[in-house]
Amino acid sequence: MRLVTAKSNNKIYVGAIVDNQFVPSAEHQNMIDLLSGGEQSLVKLQKQIDAGTDLIPLADVELLAPVTRPGKYLGVSLNYADHIRETGLEQPEYPTFFNKQITSVIGPGQAIQRPKVSEKLDYEGELGLVIGRRCRHVTREQARHVIAGYTICNDVSVRDWQMRSHTWTLGKSFDTHGPIGPWIVTADELGDPHTLAIKTWVNDEQRQSSNTSQLIFDCYDLVEYLSIVMTLEPGDIIATGTSSGVGVKMKPRGYMKPGDIVRVEIEKIGVLENPVIEEPENNTFID
């Protein structure tokens, strides 16, 4: 099942995409609510799909980030073997996590802003996993059962600001720098998340081409390790790391610029595409 958050007639819905039709959930108002209902929620949604009523053509809806405000959005550094070779750094003994603040989250088609303070704007195509059950101290064997599904992430990074902090949080958390989507493919439909081709293009130039088999710490390792420290909750997102081919390692540097289109494709999930624009001049406000 492909789970989405969508906007139609100025109203936001959560539901599923089936054969170019959007099926809005009759019971749930947002993705965290839907995921929190577990298998029972998905069974009810499947019954709506089978009934074939209240369908909205996909062309008539705007897809938003599948989880518009996740409770946690965490990334992992140096987690692809080919990226480690590219950087010349040593393979880490443990996974290293950083926060992407939730105000960075945008959906498919929404614009990534190049900030006024830097031109070192980079892409990182990544597989994202979405937690489906509240959990703590999850074993590796249990981990697959707490993952609701998988999505595409672009861990947009402002490289000079990233290096200003050992935690990397500032350089990873500018507004609009957390594109996710276009949907969540449920774990039962996707199958093994560790054999997926993953590619990134900037305009028509392919920059990244790898496979999730290159992960050092795989999806289940990451869930196990994080859950030792913190309670994971429905809707939390873990971006699992990027492969070789990032702009900072190109000669000359391959940073994104206004007018570019960045596209990340993951086998069995789909395509996440976002344009790049300049940060608007009048972008200062106090509510």
Secondary structure, DSSP 8 states (H G I E B T S, - for coil): -EEEEEEETTEEEEEEEETTEEEE-SS-SSHHHHHHTHHHHHHHHHHHHHHT-S-EEGGGSEE--SSSS-S-EEEEES-BHHHHHHHT----SS-EEEE--GGGEE-TT--EEE-TT-S-EE--EEEEEEE-S-BSS--HHHHTTTEEEEEEEE--EEHHHHTTSTT-HHHH-STT-EEEEEEEEEHHHH--TTS-EEEEEETTEEEEEEEGGGBSS-HHHHHHHHHHHS-B-TT-EEE----S--GGGSSS-----TT-EEEEEETTTEEEEEEEEE--SS-----
